Amino acid sequence: MSELLLPNPRLKERRVPTRVGQTYFVRTFGCQMNEHDSERIAGQFEADGMLRAESVETADVVFINTCTIRENADNKLYGTLGSLAHLKDEAPHRALIVGGCAAQKDRELVRQRAPWVDVVLGTHNLDRVVDLLDQAQQWGPITEIVDELQAMPSALPVRRELDHSAWVTIQVGCNNTCTFCIVPSVRGVEISRRPGDIIREVTQLAADGVVEVTLLGQNVNTYGRDLAIDGKRRPIFADLLRRVGEIDGIERVRYTSPHPADFNEEVAVAMAETGAVCEQLHLPIQSGSDRVLARMHRGYNRERYMDRLRVARKHLPDLAVSTDIIVGFPGETEEDFALTLAVIEEARFDSAYMFQFSARPGTAAADYEDDFVPQSVITERFDRLLVLQDSISIELNQAEIGKQRSVLVDGPSKRDPNASTGRTRGGKLVHVAGVFPAGSFLDVEIVSAGGHSLMGTLV
């Protein structure tokens, strides 16, 4: 665990630590944005004198960082809150806090279904978590949801999960209108950080021993469209990649996520020409049917998507590509699904995050009720897709056998204490016999492969 970082020195003067010796526990649901937000929440707790607990049961303060992208995320949230009720009964002093996307969207519902929660706050006011905790413990349960961003995550203290790797927010919010997505409602419109602020943060991270950064944004390819430098030009994502990749000490640069409608050749060229930028691309396709893509409001068709993918692979022949796919979007026919299977065959993704459609209240797709696909049909299609993608993933991983790869160690293997786990530049998970320090680079030869990971030996 890295030392506590305070990117904004003024935060040191914000308050005298009042919870020295108390413990906290943060549980995170959802995407990388939520994981990064959780690191900032933990940083604020530790700036207030708290220590990290090993479990929910031993914590004085429990923070649940929520997701609301899919129905399953909501079910996990309320199941978790239900299980915490008895902990509150056993220790009334224990504070329970709910934040994140579900809190932003369903503030009243969270309060209604879990009245034992002390604080409910949204995605835009994470910087208020300690103050709200103070108020709740003095005056009783409190809900505070604001509609505009109060502070960029980078302005808050951080407690990173890995010493050698860090998230770096370059943009928050989203201007797209995808009919299945709730993100614009809970994260707001796109706001880009100024490039100088980003470079300063990454430079400081490198000085602290970080060797890998992942640039975060809902749609990184539109980074900078809301900015103007000296009133003349806007920064673009390709330039930012180059500048971050040139910072001394930063060996690997990743980013997530680009949008296929905005991905362009400039970014592919910047990736190819900047040695630190990894040969990895997450490019969500969602469906192989032009009709379904249009109804999703994705802004591209199948051919345009495949053209973007061909451009990326032209400049980066060793590129590892992952994607997102939604099965059973309202109105999806068997012919539409066949087109998705066909594009999977053609694109040959290294991996895919596959989801069964669930209607999210507040999205346009939730109103397509007359066209909902029966769950039994969705499940059957999902199973077919899973079999196809798994076969492609295994085949591509087996093609790694005999190749030498550089692996950045994340830590010990969860299954074998005598082995270490890390990732290649392409993001593939590799297990290596032996115990090696987290953050070290290993040259390995891939000797075997499964569907989700590789085995390597030191060269």
VOGU-3710 file (C-alpha; in Angstrom, 3 decimals, decimal comma):
1> mselllpnpr> 0,000/0,000/0,000  1,414/3,374/-0,958  1,724/6,269/1,439  -1,155/8,694/1,645  -0,923/11,333/-1,081  -2,365/14,832/-0,810  -2,323/16,243/-4,380  -3,832/19,525/-3,183  -1,754/20,911/-0,284  -4,655/23,105/0,837
11> lkerrvptrv> -6,517/19,964/1,911  -3,977/19,508/4,693  -5,377/22,704/6,224  -8,975/21,722/5,695  -9,466/20,111/9,085  -7,614/18,735/12,059  -7,870/14,902/12,080  -10,674/13,944/14,451  -10,861/10,171/14,075  -7,359/9,087/14,974
21> gqtyfvrtfg> -7,423/5,354/15,690  -10,852/4,692/14,199  -11,113/2,230/11,304  -12,829/2,284/7,926  -13,737/-0,202/5,207  -14,638/0,640/1,586  -16,521/-1,783/-0,642  -16,720/-0,939/-4,346  -19,173/-2,010/-7,006  -18,812/-1,068/-10,668
31> cqmnehdser> -16,268/0,381/-13,040  -12,765/1,833/-12,866  -14,263/5,252/-12,161  -15,807/3,861/-8,995  -12,561/2,155/-8,024  -10,723/5,442/-8,411  -13,406/7,285/-6,409  -13,016/4,681/-3,653  -9,288/5,374/-3,469  -10,097/9,055/-2,963
41> iagqfeadgm> -12,664/8,241/-0,267  -10,079/6,104/1,536  -7,581/8,942/1,217  -9,958/11,367/2,933  -10,628/8,913/5,751  -6,921/8,442/6,348  -6,319/12,195/6,197  -8,802/12,332/9,082  -6,680/9,915/11,099  -8,465/6,656/10,328
51> lraesvetad> -6,902/3,262/9,660  -8,015/0,695/7,117  -9,935/-2,268/8,568  -9,516/-5,793/7,285  -13,270/-6,451/7,119  -16,666/-4,796/7,370  -17,192/-6,389/10,782  -14,157/-4,658/12,309  -14,747/-1,194/10,828  -16,078/1,878/12,615
61> vvfintctir> -17,033/3,453/9,275  -18,255/1,477/6,238  -18,497/3,130/2,823  -20,397/1,365/0,022  -19,535/2,803/-3,402  -22,379/1,865/-5,711  -23,009/1,160/-9,379  -26,315/1,338/-11,215  -25,386/0,352/-14,763  -27,315/-2,928/-14,589
71> enadnklygt> -30,084/-4,428/-12,493  -27,686/-6,918/-10,954  -25,697/-4,017/-9,490  -28,804/-2,756/-7,707  -29,534/-6,226/-6,360  -26,012/-6,492/-4,974  -26,313/-3,096/-3,334  -29,553/-3,776/-1,488  -28,428/-7,271/-0,563  -25,279/-5,773/0,932
81> lgslahlkde> -27,193/-3,058/2,792  -29,544/-5,680/4,177  -26,633/-7,697/5,514  -25,237/-4,575/7,206  -28,395/-3,858/9,202  -27,459/-6,302/11,962  -23,984/-4,770/12,221  -25,595/-1,432/12,940  -27,792/-3,062/15,585  -24,778/-4,706/17,215
91> aphralivgg> -22,712/-1,491/17,219  -24,880/1,637/16,934  -21,744/3,786/16,833  -20,770/2,195/13,516  -21,359/4,609/10,620  -22,717/3,373/7,284  -22,283/5,535/4,164  -23,656/4,932/0,673  -22,192/6,853/-2,264  -21,720/6,517/-5,994
101> caaqkdrelv> -24,030/6,181/-8,961  -26,969/4,383/-7,314  -26,986/6,965/-4,539  -26,960/9,758/-7,114  -29,879/8,260/-9,031  -31,981/6,615/-6,312  -31,362/8,711/-3,217  -34,926/8,360/-1,878  -35,036/4,636/-2,613  -31,765/4,010/-0,790
111> rqrapwvdvv> -33,058/5,917/2,223  -36,397/4,095/2,078  -34,954/0,580/1,764  -32,078/1,094/4,186  -33,088/3,660/6,829  -30,179/2,521/9,007  -27,707/4,199/6,618  -26,159/7,320/8,161  -25,052/9,199/5,031  -26,171/9,088/1,392
121> lgthnldrvv> -24,104/11,173/-1,043  -23,692/11,195/-4,800  -20,949/11,209/-7,410  -20,449/14,990/-7,427  -19,696/15,691/-3,768  -17,269/13,002/-2,651  -15,129/15,754/-1,152  -17,854/16,242/1,472  -17,789/12,722/2,892  -16,008/13,534/6,170
131> dlldqaqqwg> -18,056/16,674/6,828  -21,288/14,784/6,187  -20,157/12,012/8,498  -19,598/14,622/11,212  -23,073/16,044/10,691  -24,770/12,645/10,686  -23,122/11,579/13,922  -24,215/14,822/15,565  -27,691/15,340/14,109  -28,767/11,999/12,619
141> piteivdelq> -29,024/10,482/9,103  -28,327/12,874/6,243  -28,709/12,801/2,459  -26,827/15,262/0,260  -26,972/14,933/-3,517  -25,759/17,745/-5,765  -26,134/18,010/-9,512  -22,800/19,605/-10,389  -19,263/18,444/-9,715  -17,837/19,964/-6,526
151> ampsalpvrr> -14,198/18,867/-6,919  -12,191/16,858/-9,426  -11,098/13,524/-7,910  -7,480/14,604/-8,394  -7,993/17,372/-5,821  -8,687/14,841/-3,056  -6,325/12,734/-0,942  -5,783/9,232/-2,298  -4,969/5,815/-0,902  -3,885/3,685/-3,872
161> eldhsawvti> -4,386/-0,060/-3,915  -1,038/-0,589/-5,684  2,175/1,326/-5,099  3,333/0,978/-8,697  0,104/1,606/-10,602  -2,350/4,502/-10,475  -5,606/5,740/-11,983  -5,510/9,280/-13,374  -8,788/11,021/-14,153  -8,594/13,112/-17,317
171> qvgcnntctf> -12,311/13,647/-17,830  -15,597/13,122/-15,987  -19,128/12,890/-17,335  -20,460/11,966/-20,760  -22,236/13,837/-23,566  -23,466/10,766/-25,415  -27,097/9,627/-25,453  -26,802/5,842/-25,575  -30,314/4,620/-24,882  -29,210/1,831/-22,514
181> civpsvrgve> -26,875/3,944/-20,367  -27,553/5,814/-17,146  -24,049/7,333/-16,853  -24,896/10,843/-18,190  -27,633/11,097/-15,555  -25,396/10,182/-12,633  -22,031/11,556/-13,802  -23,150/14,685/-15,636  -21,809/16,324/-18,806  -18,221/15,962/-19,974
191> isrrpgdiir> -15,664/18,035/-18,106  -12,001/17,742/-19,096  -9,077/18,480/-16,803  -6,513/20,896/-18,142  -3,541/19,026/-19,597  -1,035/20,809/-17,375  -2,847/19,539/-14,262  -2,730/15,990/-15,608  0,964/16,182/-16,467  1,775/17,544/-13,016
201> evtqlaadgv> -0,150/14,724/-11,344  1,552/12,016/-13,423  4,963/13,607/-12,878  4,373/13,477/-9,115  3,189/9,882/-9,364  6,396/8,955/-11,176  8,417/10,661/-8,449  6,539/8,542/-5,910  7,555/5,331/-7,676  4,529/4,734/-9,913
211> vevtllgqnv> 5,537/3,073/-13,199  2,097/2,517/-14,747  -0,835/4,908/-15,129  -4,307/4,366/-16,556  -6,020/7,468/-17,922  -9,718/7,478/-17,048  -12,657/9,044/-18,847  -16,128/8,010/-19,963  -15,104/8,829/-23,545  -11,406/9,655/-23,625
221> ntygrdlaid> -11,396/10,384/-27,362  -13,465/13,521/-26,796  -11,000/14,758/-24,177  -10,349/18,488/-24,470  -13,356/19,466/-26,570  -14,596/21,640/-23,718  -11,204/23,325/-23,217  -9,334/26,066/-25,004  -5,632/26,765/-24,533  -4,943/30,520/-24,625
231> gkrrpifadl> -8,288/30,869/-26,363  -6,869/29,427/-29,576  -6,801/25,643/-29,713  -8,146/22,686/-27,866  -5,971/19,891/-26,515  -6,608/16,495/-28,061  -6,273/13,030/-26,608  -3,482/11,953/-28,963  -1,305/14,839/-27,755  -2,063/13,977/-24,124
241> lrrvgeidgi> -1,003/10,365/-24,700  2,325/11,531/-26,091  2,969/13,934/-23,236  2,119/11,410/-20,523  4,191/8,746/-22,264  7,256/11,004/-22,272  7,317/11,518/-18,480  10,456/10,026/-16,940  9,726/6,972/-14,830  6,392/6,120/-16,441
251> ervrytsphp> 6,939/2,814/-18,225  3,356/1,945/-19,133  0,362/4,072/-20,098  -3,121/2,621/-20,541  -6,496/4,295/-20,973  -10,186/3,535/-20,795  -12,541/3,898/-22,457  -12,636/5,202/-26,010  -15,874/5,421/-27,986  -15,808/3,846/-31,469
261> adfneevava> -17,590/6,859/-32,981  -14,752/9,140/-31,865  -11,705/6,867/-32,091  -9,434/8,142/-34,860  -6,152/7,417/-36,584  -4,343/10,187/-34,694  -4,760/8,195/-31,486  -3,561/4,972/-33,115  -0,466/6,769/-34,444  0,239/8,294/-31,028
271> maetgavceq> -0,046/4,848/-29,449  2,380/3,379/-31,987  4,899/6,216/-31,697  4,916/6,522/-27,901  6,892/3,682/-26,389  5,234/3,796/-22,971  1,687/3,499/-24,356  0,616/-0,138/-24,192  -0,639/-2,156/-27,140  -4,068/-2,550/-25,566
281> lhlpiqsgsd> -7,429/-1,192/-26,676  -10,885/-1,558/-25,152  -13,331/-0,662/-27,923  -16,981/-1,436/-27,003  -19,020/-2,590/-29,974  -22,228/-3,538/-28,062  -23,891/-5,203/-31,106  -23,053/-6,353/-34,623  -26,405/-5,229/-36,032  -26,631/-1,780/-37,619
291> rvlarmhrgy> -30,339/-1,681/-36,765  -29,679/-2,356/-33,082  -26,726/0,050/-32,980  -28,932/2,804/-34,383  -31,564/2,115/-31,759  -28,850/2,233/-29,103  -27,787/5,690/-30,433  -24,182/4,526/-30,699  -23,227/6,836/-33,570  -21,557/4,204/-35,758
301> nrerymdrlr> -22,447/1,126/-37,752  -20,683/-2,203/-38,054  -18,516/-1,186/-41,008  -17,426/2,049/-39,383  -16,497/0,147/-36,237  -14,499/-2,443/-38,168  -12,741/0,349/-40,076  -11,625/1,882/-36,767  -10,384/-1,507/-35,630  -8,473/-2,082/-38,885
311> varkhlpdla> -6,801/1,321/-38,543  -5,707/0,540/-34,985  -4,299/-2,851/-35,953  -2,519/-1,373/-38,983  -0,442/0,833/-36,706  -0,244/-1,674/-33,826  0,069/-5,215/-35,222  0,486/-6,701/-31,728  -2,620/-4,955/-30,383  -4,769/-6,777/-27,809
321> vstdiivgfp> -8,417/-5,746/-28,146  -11,318/-6,194/-25,749  -14,926/-5,113/-26,149  -18,383/-4,875/-24,553  -21,463/-6,658/-25,909  -25,100/-6,390/-24,843  -27,285/-9,417/-25,602  -31,043/-9,077/-25,929  -31,383/-5,324/-26,467  -35,103/-4,528/-27,044
331> geteedfalt> -36,155/-5,564/-30,512  -33,077/-7,734/-31,153  -34,071/-10,509/-33,567  -32,309/-13,767/-34,252  -30,965/-12,158/-37,434  -29,569/-9,246/-35,400  -27,909/-11,645/-33,000  -26,437/-13,638/-35,883  -24,780/-10,420/-37,054  -23,247/-10,013/-33,592
341> lavieearfd> -21,842/-13,550/-33,752  -20,474/-12,786/-37,208  -18,696/-9,613/-36,095  -17,184/-11,481/-33,151  -15,804/-14,025/-35,611  -14,443/-11,263/-37,840  -13,019/-8,978/-35,140  -11,478/-11,788/-33,042  -11,381/-9,974/-29,728  -8,914/-11,128/-27,114
351> saymfqfsar> -11,676/-10,833/-24,538  -15,171/-9,446/-24,168  -17,359/-8,207/-21,356  -20,752/-9,662/-22,186  -23,991/-8,561/-20,560  -27,621/-9,563/-20,716  -29,796/-6,503/-21,271  -31,530/-5,124/-18,199  -33,749/-2,062/-18,398  -32,525/0,798/-16,232
361> pgtaaadyed> -35,179/3,270/-15,103  -34,304/6,683/-16,437  -32,905/5,414/-19,744  -34,686/5,569/-23,100  -34,415/1,798/-23,540  -36,525/1,274/-20,422  -39,452/2,646/-22,430  -39,045/0,018/-25,163  -41,056/-2,415/-23,065  -43,175/-3,630/-25,973
371> dfvpqsvite> -39,990/-4,869/-27,655  -38,352/-6,570/-24,673  -36,803/-9,902/-25,612  -37,952/-12,861/-23,446  -35,406/-13,707/-20,775  -35,203/-17,327/-21,911  -34,191/-16,139/-25,392  -31,616/-13,719/-23,981  -30,076/-16,470/-21,844  -29,860/-18,894/-24,752
381> rfdrllvlqd> -28,213/-16,296/-26,990  -25,827/-15,271/-24,229  -24,693/-18,870/-23,798  -23,956/-19,166/-27,520  -22,005/-15,930/-27,500  -20,018/-17,050/-24,462  -18,998/-20,308/-26,142  -17,857/-18,478/-29,277  -15,870/-15,778/-27,483  -14,253/-18,285/-25,113
391> sisielnqae> -13,045/-20,345/-28,057  -11,498/-17,259/-29,678  -9,892/-16,143/-26,393  -8,339/-19,568/-25,861  -7,045/-19,674/-29,419  -5,468/-16,212/-29,179  -3,941/-16,993/-25,791  -2,484/-20,250/-27,077  -0,866/-18,260/-29,878  1,177/-16,559/-27,118
401> igkqrsvlvd> 2,944/-19,829/-26,251  6,649/-19,573/-27,048  6,649/-15,766/-27,159  8,653/-13,613/-24,768  6,708/-10,944/-22,928  7,471/-8,259/-20,381  5,314/-8,746/-17,293  4,682/-6,094/-14,645  4,146/-7,881/-11,325  1,024/-6,885/-9,374
411> gpskrdpnas> 1,647/-9,217/-6,450  1,388/-12,827/-5,276  -0,987/-15,190/-7,021  -4,319/-15,621/-5,241  -4,203/-19,353/-5,894  -0,543/-20,154/-5,345  1,526/-18,358/-2,687  4,678/-19,548/-4,459  3,771/-17,768/-7,683  3,389/-14,143/-8,772
421> tgrtrggklv> 0,771/-12,546/-10,979  1,220/-9,693/-13,439  0,197/-8,391/-16,831  1,744/-8,041/-20,238  1,693/-4,758/-22,133  -1,402/-6,120/-23,869  -3,109/-6,539/-20,506  -3,040/-10,334/-20,461  -2,844/-11,933/-17,021  0,307/-14,030/-16,492
431> hvagvfpags> 1,225/-16,341/-13,594  4,954/-16,859/-13,004  6,522/-19,358/-10,600  8,380/-17,577/-7,819  7,769/-14,641/-5,509  8,715/-11,259/-6,953  8,168/-7,722/-5,644  5,072/-5,902/-6,842  6,075/-3,302/-9,408  8,991/-5,293/-10,793
441> fldveivsag> 9,322/-6,149/-14,481  9,990/-9,730/-15,550  11,012/-11,049/-18,951  9,116/-14,305/-19,319  8,431/-16,924/-21,932  4,821/-18,038/-22,210  4,675/-21,812/-21,738  0,938/-22,533/-21,447  -2,376/-20,757/-21,831  -6,000/-20,949/-20,771
451> ghslmgtlv> -9,006/-18,866/-21,670  -8,346/-16,133/-19,123  -4,653/-16,297/-18,212  -1,171/-17,392/-19,294  1,660/-19,229/-17,550  5,211/-18,020/-18,000  8,751/-18,856/-16,935  11,606/-16,436/-16,463  13,816/-15,983/-19,488
//
